[in-house]
Amino acid sequence: MRSAELETTLTKFFGLPTFNSSDRILVSKTMCGVAFEHAESVKMLIASGNFTSALGLVRLQYEALVRGMWLRYAASDDAVAKLTNEFSRESVGNSEKLPMPAKMLESLEGKAPEAAMISLLDFKEHQWKPLSSYVHGGIHAVHRHSKGYPVMLLQQVLKTSNGLSTMVAMLLVILSGDTSQQGKIRAIQIEYFDCLPELKQTN
């Protein structure tokens, strides 16, 4: 399965060391791990026929990626501390005050790489609402779960999840500070074009 091959290839980027060991960088990498775990689970759920759950997880994968980007580029030191302080009832309460994805995207404008922002904003515009319907038991979930999922929809969902995973790998490269790795992501996108969304062009 091509998506499984792509996953194996992208997993290797987790082996890159971070360019420093600050809380900001380490918690951003942790969110990369969360996003990738969701991607792995999407494939497992599709393979087992649990399609509604799979689609809901794609939104969670996206949210984890956005938060990872936000932590790297836009989060205040106080916000980072809310996620890295010792785990307690108080720290859990404080972490619940962190911004939602829309606000994180706003704060990333002009700070995160342009190519990443184009992809993140495109996802928010075209896929956020339908995927949220699957998460919250809306009309998409009711209709598809009762009447079935077209193969083309599932293929598109898988491609979307794979595309988010390549962005996770890009963030891992950024966190490593090793610019020589950047060309590898582009090469992977070209090699696995058949299981990825169409690439967005930048100026």
MODELLER restraints for C-alpha pairs under 7 A, 6 or more apart:
rsr = mdl.restraints
at = mdl.atoms
rsr.add(forms.Gaussian(group=physical.xy_distance, feature=features.Distance(at['CA:2:A'], at['CA:195:A']), mean=6.80, stdev=0.5))
rsr.add(forms.Gaussian(group=physical.xy_distance, feature=features.Distance(at['CA:3:A'], at['CA:195:A']), mean=6.35, stdev=0.5))
rsr.add(forms.Gaussian(group=physical.xy_distance, feature=features.Distance(at['CA:6:A'], at['CA:192:A']), mean=6.95, stdev=0.5))
rsr.add(forms.Gaussian(group=physical.xy_distance, feature=features.Distance(at['CA:10:A'], at['CA:166:A']), mean=6.95, stdev=0.5))
rsr.add(forms.Gaussian(group=physical.xy_distance, feature=features.Distance(at['CA:10:A'], at['CA:169:A']), mean=6.14, stdev=0.5))
rsr.add(forms.Gaussian(group=physical.xy_distance, feature=features.Distance(at['CA:13:A'], at['CA:169:A']), mean=6.10, stdev=0.5))
rsr.add(forms.Gaussian(group=physical.xy_distance, feature=features.Distance(at['CA:13:A'], at['CA:172:A']), mean=6.40, stdev=0.5))
rsr.add(forms.Gaussian(group=physical.xy_distance, feature=features.Distance(at['CA:14:A'], at['CA:172:A']), mean=6.72, stdev=0.5))
rsr.add(forms.Gaussian(group=physical.xy_distance, feature=features.Distance(at['CA:16:A'], at['CA:176:A']), mean=6.02, stdev=0.5))
rsr.add(forms.Gaussian(group=physical.xy_distance, feature=features.Distance(at['CA:17:A'], at['CA:176:A']), mean=5.54, stdev=0.5))
rsr.add(forms.Gaussian(group=physical.xy_distance, feature=features.Distance(at['CA:18:A'], at['CA:175:A']), mean=5.26, stdev=0.5))
rsr.add(forms.Gaussian(group=physical.xy_distance, feature=features.Distance(at['CA:18:A'], at['CA:176:A']), mean=4.10, stdev=0.5))
rsr.add(forms.Gaussian(group=physical.xy_distance, feature=features.Distance(at['CA:18:A'], at['CA:177:A']), mean=6.99, stdev=0.5))
rsr.add(forms.Gaussian(group=physical.xy_distance, feature=features.Distance(at['CA:19:A'], at['CA:175:A']), mean=6.19, stdev=0.5))
rsr.add(forms.Gaussian(group=physical.xy_distance, feature=features.Distance(at['CA:19:A'], at['CA:176:A']), mean=4.80, stdev=0.5))
rsr.add(forms.Gaussian(group=physical.xy_distance, feature=features.Distance(at['CA:19:A'], at['CA:177:A']), mean=5.29, stdev=0.5))
rsr.add(forms.Gaussian(group=physical.xy_distance, feature=features.Distance(at['CA:23:A'], at['CA:84:A']), mean=6.85, stdev=0.5))
rsr.add(forms.Gaussian(group=physical.xy_distance, feature=features.Distance(at['CA:24:A'], at['CA:71:A']), mean=6.20, stdev=0.5))
rsr.add(forms.Gaussian(group=physical.xy_distance, feature=features.Distance(at['CA:24:A'], at['CA:72:A']), mean=6.30, stdev=0.5))
rsr.add(forms.Gaussian(group=physical.xy_distance, feature=features.Distance(at['CA:24:A'], at['CA:80:A']), mean=6.00, stdev=0.5))
rsr.add(forms.Gaussian(group=physical.xy_distance, feature=features.Distance(at['CA:25:A'], at['CA:72:A']), mean=6.25, stdev=0.5))
rsr.add(forms.Gaussian(group=physical.xy_distance, feature=features.Distance(at['CA:25:A'], at['CA:175:A']), mean=6.51, stdev=0.5))
rsr.add(forms.Gaussian(group=physical.xy_distance, feature=features.Distance(at['CA:28:A'], at['CA:68:A']), mean=4.48, stdev=0.5))
rsr.add(forms.Gaussian(group=physical.xy_distance, feature=features.Distance(at['CA:28:A'], at['CA:69:A']), mean=6.98, stdev=0.5))
rsr.add(forms.Gaussian(group=physical.xy_distance, feature=features.Distance(at['CA:28:A'], at['CA:71:A']), mean=5.58, stdev=0.5))
rsr.add(forms.Gaussian(group=physical.xy_distance, feature=features.Distance(at['CA:28:A'], at['CA:72:A']), mean=5.95, stdev=0.5))
rsr.add(forms.Gaussian(group=physical.xy_distance, feature=features.Distance(at['CA:29:A'], at['CA:68:A']), mean=6.94, stdev=0.5))
rsr.add(forms.Gaussian(group=physical.xy_distance, feature=features.Distance(at['CA:29:A'], at['CA:172:A']), mean=6.72, stdev=0.5))
rsr.add(forms.Gaussian(group=physical.xy_distance, feature=features.Distance(at['CA:31:A'], at['CA:64:A']), mean=5.68, stdev=0.5))
rsr.add(forms.Gaussian(group=physical.xy_distance, feature=features.Distance(at['CA:31:A'], at['CA:65:A']), mean=6.68, stdev=0.5))
rsr.add(forms.Gaussian(group=physical.xy_distance, feature=features.Distance(at['CA:31:A'], at['CA:68:A']), mean=5.11, stdev=0.5))
rsr.add(forms.Gaussian(group=physical.xy_distance, feature=features.Distance(at['CA:32:A'], at['CA:65:A']), mean=6.34, stdev=0.5))
rsr.add(forms.Gaussian(group=physical.xy_distance, feature=features.Distance(at['CA:32:A'], at['CA:68:A']), mean=6.29, stdev=0.5))
rsr.add(forms.Gaussian(group=physical.xy_distance, feature=features.Distance(at['CA:32:A'], at['CA:168:A']), mean=5.75, stdev=0.5))
rsr.add(forms.Gaussian(group=physical.xy_distance, feature=features.Distance(at['CA:34:A'], at['CA:64:A']), mean=6.44, stdev=0.5))
rsr.add(forms.Gaussian(group=physical.xy_distance, feature=features.Distance(at['CA:35:A'], at['CA:61:A']), mean=4.59, stdev=0.5))
rsr.add(forms.Gaussian(group=physical.xy_distance, feature=features.Distance(at['CA:35:A'], at['CA:64:A']), mean=5.12, stdev=0.5))
rsr.add(forms.Gaussian(group=physical.xy_distance, feature=features.Distance(at['CA:35:A'], at['CA:65:A']), mean=5.89, stdev=0.5))
rsr.add(forms.Gaussian(group=physical.xy_distance, feature=features.Distance(at['CA:36:A'], at['CA:165:A']), mean=6.34, stdev=0.5))
rsr.add(forms.Gaussian(group=physical.xy_distance, feature=features.Distance(at['CA:38:A'], at['CA:57:A']), mean=6.14, stdev=0.5))
rsr.add(forms.Gaussian(group=physical.xy_distance, feature=features.Distance(at['CA:38:A'], at['CA:61:A']), mean=5.42, stdev=0.5))
rsr.add(forms.Gaussian(group=physical.xy_distance, feature=features.Distance(at['CA:39:A'], at['CA:61:A']), mean=6.53, stdev=0.5))
rsr.add(forms.Gaussian(group=physical.xy_distance, feature=features.Distance(at['CA:39:A'], at['CA:161:A']), mean=6.03, stdev=0.5))
rsr.add(forms.Gaussian(group=physical.xy_distance, feature=features.Distance(at['CA:39:A'], at['CA:165:A']), mean=6.91, stdev=0.5))
rsr.add(forms.Gaussian(group=physical.xy_distance, feature=features.Distance(at['CA:42:A'], at['CA:54:A']), mean=4.74, stdev=0.5))
rsr.add(forms.Gaussian(group=physical.xy_distance, feature=features.Distance(at['CA:42:A'], at['CA:57:A']), mean=6.38, stdev=0.5))
rsr.add(forms.Gaussian(group=physical.xy_distance, feature=features.Distance(at['CA:42:A'], at['CA:58:A']), mean=6.97, stdev=0.5))
rsr.add(forms.Gaussian(group=physical.xy_distance, feature=features.Distance(at['CA:45:A'], at['CA:51:A']), mean=6.38, stdev=0.5))
rsr.add(forms.Gaussian(group=physical.xy_distance, feature=features.Distance(at['CA:45:A'], at['CA:53:A']), mean=6.99, stdev=0.5))
rsr.add(forms.Gaussian(group=physical.xy_distance, feature=features.Distance(at['CA:45:A'], at['CA:54:A']), mean=5.46, stdev=0.5))
rsr.add(forms.Gaussian(group=physical.xy_distance, feature=features.Distance(at['CA:46:A'], at['CA:54:A']), mean=6.15, stdev=0.5))
rsr.add(forms.Gaussian(group=physical.xy_distance, feature=features.Distance(at['CA:52:A'], at['CA:134:A']), mean=6.34, stdev=0.5))
rsr.add(forms.Gaussian(group=physical.xy_distance, feature=features.Distance(at['CA:52:A'], at['CA:141:A']), mean=6.41, stdev=0.5))
rsr.add(forms.Gaussian(group=physical.xy_distance, feature=features.Distance(at['CA:52:A'], at['CA:145:A']), mean=6.62, stdev=0.5))
rsr.add(forms.Gaussian(group=physical.xy_distance, feature=features.Distance(at['CA:55:A'], at['CA:131:A']), mean=6.32, stdev=0.5))
rsr.add(forms.Gaussian(group=physical.xy_distance, feature=features.Distance(at['CA:55:A'], at['CA:134:A']), mean=6.53, stdev=0.5))
rsr.add(forms.Gaussian(group=physical.xy_distance, feature=features.Distance(at['CA:55:A'], at['CA:157:A']), mean=6.95, stdev=0.5))
rsr.add(forms.Gaussian(group=physical.xy_distance, feature=features.Distance(at['CA:56:A'], at['CA:131:A']), mean=5.92, stdev=0.5))
rsr.add(forms.Gaussian(group=physical.xy_distance, feature=features.Distance(at['CA:56:A'], at['CA:134:A']), mean=5.27, stdev=0.5))
rsr.add(forms.Gaussian(group=physical.xy_distance, feature=features.Distance(at['CA:56:A'], at['CA:135:A']), mean=4.79, stdev=0.5))
rsr.add(forms.Gaussian(group=physical.xy_distance, feature=features.Distance(at['CA:58:A'], at['CA:161:A']), mean=6.03, stdev=0.5))
rsr.add(forms.Gaussian(group=physical.xy_distance, feature=features.Distance(at['CA:59:A'], at['CA:128:A']), mean=7.00, stdev=0.5))
rsr.add(forms.Gaussian(group=physical.xy_distance, feature=features.Distance(at['CA:59:A'], at['CA:131:A']), mean=5.96, stdev=0.5))
rsr.add(forms.Gaussian(group=physical.xy_distance, feature=features.Distance(at['CA:59:A'], at['CA:132:A']), mean=6.98, stdev=0.5))
rsr.add(forms.Gaussian(group=physical.xy_distance, feature=features.Distance(at['CA:62:A'], at['CA:164:A']), mean=6.72, stdev=0.5))
rsr.add(forms.Gaussian(group=physical.xy_distance, feature=features.Distance(at['CA:63:A'], at['CA:101:A']), mean=6.44, stdev=0.5))
rsr.add(forms.Gaussian(group=physical.xy_distance, feature=features.Distance(at['CA:65:A'], at['CA:168:A']), mean=6.45, stdev=0.5))
rsr.add(forms.Gaussian(group=physical.xy_distance, feature=features.Distance(at['CA:66:A'], at['CA:101:A']), mean=6.75, stdev=0.5))
rsr.add(forms.Gaussian(group=physical.xy_distance, feature=features.Distance(at['CA:70:A'], at['CA:104:A']), mean=6.00, stdev=0.5))
rsr.add(forms.Gaussian(group=physical.xy_distance, feature=features.Distance(at['CA:70:A'], at['CA:108:A']), mean=6.30, stdev=0.5))
rsr.add(forms.Gaussian(group=physical.xy_distance, feature=features.Distance(at['CA:71:A'], at['CA:80:A']), mean=6.79, stdev=0.5))
rsr.add(forms.Gaussian(group=physical.xy_distance, feature=features.Distance(at['CA:73:A'], at['CA:108:A']), mean=6.72, stdev=0.5))
rsr.add(forms.Gaussian(group=physical.xy_distance, feature=features.Distance(at['CA:73:A'], at['CA:111:A']), mean=6.13, stdev=0.5))
rsr.add(forms.Gaussian(group=physical.xy_distance, feature=features.Distance(at['CA:73:A'], at['CA:112:A']), mean=6.15, stdev=0.5))
rsr.add(forms.Gaussian(group=physical.xy_distance, feature=features.Distance(at['CA:74:A'], at['CA:107:A']), mean=6.03, stdev=0.5))
rsr.add(forms.Gaussian(group=physical.xy_distance, feature=features.Distance(at['CA:74:A'], at['CA:108:A']), mean=5.79, stdev=0.5))
rsr.add(forms.Gaussian(group=physical.xy_distance, feature=features.Distance(at['CA:79:A'], at['CA:98:A']), mean=6.84, stdev=0.5))
rsr.add(forms.Gaussian(group=physical.xy_distance, feature=features.Distance(at['CA:82:A'], at['CA:91:A']), mean=6.30, stdev=0.5))
rsr.add(forms.Gaussian(group=physical.xy_distance, feature=features.Distance(at['CA:82:A'], at['CA:94:A']), mean=6.08, stdev=0.5))
rsr.add(forms.Gaussian(group=physical.xy_distance, feature=features.Distance(at['CA:82:A'], at['CA:95:A']), mean=5.23, stdev=0.5))
rsr.add(forms.Gaussian(group=physical.xy_distance, feature=features.Distance(at['CA:83:A'], at['CA:95:A']), mean=6.04, stdev=0.5))
rsr.add(forms.Gaussian(group=physical.xy_distance, feature=features.Distance(at['CA:85:A'], at['CA:91:A']), mean=6.58, stdev=0.5))
rsr.add(forms.Gaussian(group=physical.xy_distance, feature=features.Distance(at['CA:115:A'], at['CA:202:A']), mean=6.30, stdev=0.5))
rsr.add(forms.Gaussian(group=physical.xy_distance, feature=features.Distance(at['CA:119:A'], at['CA:200:A']), mean=6.97, stdev=0.5))
rsr.add(forms.Gaussian(group=physical.xy_distance, feature=features.Distance(at['CA:130:A'], at['CA:140:A']), mean=6.56, stdev=0.5))
rsr.add(forms.Gaussian(group=physical.xy_distance, feature=features.Distance(at['CA:133:A'], at['CA:139:A']), mean=6.41, stdev=0.5))
rsr.add(forms.Gaussian(group=physical.xy_distance, feature=features.Distance(at['CA:133:A'], at['CA:140:A']), mean=5.65, stdev=0.5))
rsr.add(forms.Gaussian(group=physical.xy_distance, feature=features.Distance(at['CA:133:A'], at['CA:141:A']), mean=6.25, stdev=0.5))
rsr.add(forms.Gaussian(group=physical.xy_distance, feature=features.Distance(at['CA:134:A'], at['CA:140:A']), mean=6.05, stdev=0.5))
rsr.add(forms.Gaussian(group=physical.xy_distance, feature=features.Distance(at['CA:134:A'], at['CA:141:A']), mean=4.66, stdev=0.5))
rsr.add(forms.Gaussian(group=physical.xy_distance, feature=features.Distance(at['CA:159:A'], at['CA:195:A']), mean=5.29, stdev=0.5))
rsr.add(forms.Gaussian(group=physical.xy_distance, feature=features.Distance(at['CA:159:A'], at['CA:196:A']), mean=4.59, stdev=0.5))
rsr.add(forms.Gaussian(group=physical.xy_distance, feature=features.Distance(at['CA:159:A'], at['CA:197:A']), mean=5.56, stdev=0.5))
rsr.add(forms.Gaussian(group=physical.xy_distance, feature=features.Distance(at['CA:160:A'], at['CA:196:A']), mean=6.75, stdev=0.5))
rsr.add(forms.Gaussian(group=physical.xy_distance, feature=features.Distance(at['CA:160:A'], at['CA:197:A']), mean=6.09, stdev=0.5))
rsr.add(forms.Gaussian(group=physical.xy_distance, feature=features.Distance(at['CA:162:A'], at['CA:196:A']), mean=5.94, stdev=0.5))
rsr.add(forms.Gaussian(group=physical.xy_distance, feature=features.Distance(at['CA:163:A'], at['CA:196:A']), mean=5.47, stdev=0.5))
rsr.add(forms.Gaussian(group=physical.xy_distance, feature=features.Distance(at['CA:163:A'], at['CA:197:A']), mean=6.15, stdev=0.5))
rsr.add(forms.Gaussian(group=physical.xy_distance, feature=features.Distance(at['CA:170:A'], at['CA:185:A']), mean=6.74, stdev=0.5))
rsr.add(forms.Gaussian(group=physical.xy_distance, feature=features.Distance(at['CA:173:A'], at['CA:181:A']), mean=6.33, stdev=0.5))
rsr.add(forms.Gaussian(group=physical.xy_distance, feature=features.Distance(at['CA:173:A'], at['CA:182:A']), mean=6.72, stdev=0.5))
